[in-house]
Amino acid sequence: MKRLIRVRGLPEPTPNHLTHLLAAVFMTLSLAAQAAPAPWFWWESKATGQRTCSQTSPGEGWLRAGGPFNNSQCKS
């Protein structure tokens, strides 16, 4: 079995280190595979009735008025 190159100041890798590394890599890959773009919604101002299309609320005073949509024009 070949020995890994030892870097000064770092502990020698053990099977336990490699297990943790592989687990972290697989968890990262599984999260990336599940990622999806955020949906878009129509938001309407309580004060003026103005509407805007956004993925998140523009702030207080806005109500969600339609959606979800998969594009920034809020069209199906």
N, C-alpha and C positions, 0 to 999 in steps of 0.2 A: 504494500500500500504506500502510495506517495505521501510524503509529508507536505503540508501546506506551508507556504512561505510565511515566516513569522515577522510581523511588523513590530518594531521596537515600541514598547509601552502598552501594547494591547495584549490581552490574555489569549492564549491559544484556543482556537475554536474547539468546542466539544460537540458531541452529538446533540446535546440539549440545546446549544446555541443554534445549530442548524435546524432543529425542529421548530424553534420559535421563529426563525427567519422564514422558513417555508410556510408556516401558518400565517405570518403577516403578509407574505406575497399573495397567497391564495385569498385571504380576506380582502385585500385591496383589489384584486382582479374581479372578485365576485361583486363588490360594490360598484365597480366601474361598469360591469355588465348590466346592472339593474338601473343605472342612471338614465333618466329621461328628461327632456326639456320641460320647463315649467309652463303650464297653460297660461293663456292670455284671457283677460276679462274686460268687459265694459265697466267703467266706473262713472257714476253720476254725482255731481256736486249737490249737496243738500241746499246750498245757498243760492246757486244760480241756475242749476239744471244742466250745466255744461257737462259734456261726456268726453271721456278719454279712454283709450285702450292701453292697458298696462298689465304686467305680470303681477305686480304688487300694488297695494293700496297707495294712492297718492298722499294719504294722510288722513287726519281727522276731518270729518265733514263730508266724506265720500262714501257712497253706498255701491255695492256691486250690483250692476244693472243687467248683466248678461254674460253668457259664456258657460263653460270654457271653450276657447278657440285654440287652434294650433299655429296661429300666425299673428304678426304684429298689426295686421289690419282689422283684426277681430271679425274675420269673415270665415264662413264654413268652407 
